Amino acid sequence: MLRQFVERRPGLKNLLKALARPFRQETSAGYSELDPGTRGDRAAALASAWQSGDIPQKQRIGVDRSLARYRAGEAVREFDVLVELLTRHPAQAGGASPSLLEVGCSSGYYSEALALRGVNCVYAGCDYSPEFISMARRLYPAIDFRIEDATALGYADASFDIVVSGCCILHIPNYAAAIAESARVARRQVVFHRTPVLQLSPTKFFRKLAYGVETVEIHFNEEELVALFAKHGLKVVAVSAINASWRDGDAFATKTYLCEKT
């Protein structure tokens, strides 16, 4: 009845839409490529944006929707890709459950997604944002969560069987250091999850709004990225695309790379 009441009153309907609009923050919006000559300084200035206290609650709203669908047995592509790669390429056969560190874990929700599909691992997480880690500790109190800088991790060499860089390096201007650190901390495998790549263009830096906060996002030239993995002793053994499209004269995709240490 309330819906019918509103539908019959266009003025009231438009007012309600206007009032609701400020609460609808797109995950990503307002992309603008940074000039190659000045992008270093601009990207560095935006590097700490994900520490904003405005992001975690907004992100978690969408996360909770996706987790609800996953609990109901529905497919969620971002979750399924990681589950399938870890299941198809186990870090070790038999014995104890492999240890897994997610770098850039946000509120730790992948611990729940992996558990829902029976992925065998002992999960730990770290993130640059104290707000995200506070939320993760509150939601998943049994898990070890730490505040860490992906470019200078506080873990010892080969501390984890698997390191998952979770939609992380695309927001880190010094991504080469973050890749090196993930490789150093891993014993067997490194997964670079939800990574935007280009086939023809050089690596590009963008300014964008993430949940209404100005941040940096990097789209990598795929050949350059894979070469950087190899430089740090990582061999790509499996790749899965989450999405793909043709943008501005180039093939764009968001991919997940499973690498083994050589």
C-alpha positions in Angstrom: 0.0 0.0 0.0 2.8 2.4 0.9 4.4 1.8 -2.5 1.1 2.5 -4.3 0.7 5.7 -2.2 4.1 6.9 -3.3 3.7 5.9 -6.9 0.5 8.0 -7.2 2.4 11.1 -6.0 5.2 12.0 -8.4 6.4 14.9 -6.3 6.8 12.8 -3.2 8.5 10.0 -5.2 11.1 12.4 -6.6 11.7 13.9 -3.1 12.3 10.4 -1.7 14.7 9.6 -4.5 16.6 12.9 -3.9 16.9 12.2 -0.2 18.2 8.7 -0.8 20.8 9.7 -3.4 23.5 10.9 -0.9 23.4 7.4 0.7 24.1 5.6 -2.6 27.9 5.8 -3.0 29.2 4.0 -6.1 32.2 1.7 -5.5 34.2 3.5 -8.2 33.3 6.6 -10.1 34.7 9.7 -11.7 37.8 8.2 -13.4 40.4 10.7 -14.7 43.8 9.6 -16.0 46.8 11.2 -14.3 49.3 12.9 -16.6 52.4 10.6 -16.9 54.7 13.5 -16.2 53.1 14.4 -12.8 51.3 11.3 -11.8 54.0 10.2 -9.3 53.4 13.1 -6.9 49.6 13.0 -7.3 49.5 9.2 -6.8 51.7 9.5 -3.7 49.4 12.2 -2.3 46.4 9.8 -2.7 48.2 6.7 -1.4 46.8 6.9 2.1 43.2 7.5 0.9 42.1 4.0 1.9 42.9 4.8 5.5 39.8 7.1 5.5 37.3 6.3 8.1 34.5 7.0 5.6 35.2 3.8 3.5 34.8 0.7 5.7 31.1 1.0 6.6 30.1 1.9 3.0 32.1 -1.0 1.6 30.7 -3.5 4.1 27.1 -2.8 3.0 27.9 -4.2 -0.4 30.0 -7.0 1.1 27.2 -8.1 3.3 24.9 -8.4 0.3 27.4 -10.5 -1.6 28.0 -12.7 1.4 24.2 -13.2 1.9 24.0 -14.4 -1.7 27.0 -16.7 -1.3 25.4 -18.2 1.8 22.3 -18.9 -0.2 24.4 -20.8 -2.7 24.4 -18.2 -5.5 27.5 -17.5 -7.6 29.6 -14.4 -6.8 32.2 -14.1 -9.4 34.8 -12.3 -7.3 34.6 -15.0 -4.6 34.3 -18.0 -7.0 37.5 -17.1 -8.9 39.6 -17.2 -5.8 37.9 -20.3 -4.5 38.4 -22.2 -7.8 42.1 -21.3 -8.1 43.0 -22.3 -4.6 41.0 -25.5 -4.8 42.4 -26.5 -8.2 46.0 -25.6 -7.2 46.4 -26.6 -3.6 49.5 -25.2 -1.9 50.2 -28.6 -0.3 48.7 -32.0 -0.6 47.5 -33.7 2.6 48.8 -32.9 6.1 48.0 -29.7 8.0 45.9 -26.9 6.5 48.0 -24.4 4.6 48.4 -21.0 6.2 47.1 -18.0 4.1 47.7 -14.3 4.6 45.5 -11.8 2.8 47.2 -8.5 2.2 44.7 -5.7 1.9 42.0 -7.7 3.6 39.6 -4.8 4.3 37.1 -6.1 6.9 38.3 -9.7 6.5 35.3 -10.9 4.5 37.2 -13.3 2.3 37.8 -15.4 5.4 34.1 -16.0 5.4 33.7 -16.5 1.6 36.5 -19.1 1.6 35.0 -20.9 4.6 31.6 -21.0 2.9 33.0 -23.0 0.1 35.2 -25.3 2.2 38.6 -24.0 1.2 41.1 -25.6 3.5 43.4 -23.0 5.0 44.3 -21.1 8.2 43.4 -17.5 7.3 45.1 -14.3 8.6 44.7 -10.8 7.3 46.4 -7.4 7.3 45.5 -4.0 6.0 46.9 -0.5 5.9 43.7 0.9 7.4 43.2 0.9 11.2 39.5 1.3 10.7 39.2 -1.8 8.5 41.3 -3.9 10.9 39.1 -2.7 13.8 36.0 -3.8 11.9 37.7 -7.2 11.0 38.6 -7.9 14.6 35.1 -7.1 15.7 33.4 -9.3 13.0 35.9 -12.2 13.1 37.4 -12.2 16.6 39.1 -15.6 16.2 41.3 -14.5 13.3 44.7 -12.8 13.5 44.4 -9.4 11.9 47.2 -6.8 11.9 47.7 -3.2 10.6 50.5 -3.5 8.0 51.9 -1.6 5.1 51.9 -3.8 2.0 55.2 -2.3 0.9 57.0 -3.2 4.2 55.3 -6.1 5.8 56.3 -7.0 9.4 56.2 -10.8 8.8 59.3 -13.0 8.5 60.4 -14.5 5.2 58.2 -17.5 4.1 55.8 -17.0 6.9 52.7 -18.3 5.0 52.1 -21.0 2.5 49.9 -18.7 0.5 49.8 -14.9 0.3 46.7 -13.3 -1.4 47.2 -9.7 -2.5 43.5 -8.9 -2.4 42.6 -6.2 -4.9 45.5 -4.3 -3.4 48.4 -3.4 -5.7 46.1 -1.4 -8.0 45.9 1.2 -5.2 49.6 1.3 -4.3 51.9 3.7 -6.3 54.9 1.7 -5.2 53.4 -1.5 -6.4 56.8 -3.1 -7.2 57.6 -3.0 -3.5 54.3 -4.5 -2.6 54.8 -7.4 -5.1 58.3 -8.0 -3.7 57.0 -8.1 -0.1 54.2 -10.6 -1.0 56.8 -12.8 -2.7 59.1 -12.6 0.3 56.4 -13.5 2.9 55.1 -16.4 0.8 56.4 -20.0 1.1 54.7 -21.6 -1.9 52.1 -19.4 -3.7 51.1 -15.8 -4.3 47.7 -14.8 -5.7 47.2 -11.3 -7.1 43.4 -11.1 -6.9 41.1 -8.7 -8.9 43.9 -6.9 -10.8 43.0 -4.6 -13.7 45.2 -5.1 -16.8 45.6 -3.7 -20.3 47.0 -5.6 -23.3 48.3 -2.8 -25.5 48.7 0.4 -23.5 51.5 1.2 -21.0 50.5 1.1 -17.3 48.1 3.9 -16.5 47.4 5.8 -13.3 43.9 7.1 -12.6 42.3 9.4 -10.0 38.9 8.1 -9.0 36.3 8.3 -6.2 36.0 5.1 -4.1 32.9 5.2 -1.9 33.1 9.0 -2.4 36.8 9.3 -1.3 39.4 10.4 -3.8 41.9 7.6 -4.5 44.4 6.3 -7.0 43.8 3.3 -9.2 46.4 1.7 -11.5 45.7 -0.3 -14.7 48.7 -2.4 -15.4 50.2 -3.4 -18.8 49.9 -7.1 -18.4 53.2 -8.0 -20.0 55.0 -5.6 -17.7 53.2 -6.9 -14.7 54.0 -10.6 -15.4 57.6 -9.6 -15.9 57.6 -8.0 -12.5 56.2 -11.1 -11.0 59.1 -13.1 -12.6 61.6 -10.6 -11.3 60.6 -11.5 -7.8 60.7 -15.3 -8.3 57.0 -15.8 -9.1 55.8 -17.9 -12.0 52.2 -17.5 -13.2 50.6 -21.0 -13.3 46.9 -20.0 -13.6 44.9 -16.9 -14.6 41.2 -16.3 -14.3 39.3 -13.3 -15.7 36.6 -11.8 -13.6 35.5 -9.5 -16.4 36.7 -8.3 -19.8 35.8 -5.5 -22.2 37.2 -3.2 -24.9 37.9 0.3 -23.6 39.5 3.2 -25.4 41.1 1.1 -28.1 42.5 -1.6 -25.8 41.5 -4.9 -24.3 40.8 -4.3 -20.6 40.2 -7.1 -18.0 40.2 -7.7 -14.3 42.2 -10.8 -13.6 43.4 -13.0 -10.8 46.9 -14.5 -11.1 48.0 -17.5 -9.2 51.8 -17.7 -9.0 54.2 -20.3 -7.6 57.5 -19.4 -6.1 60.4 -20.6 -8.2 
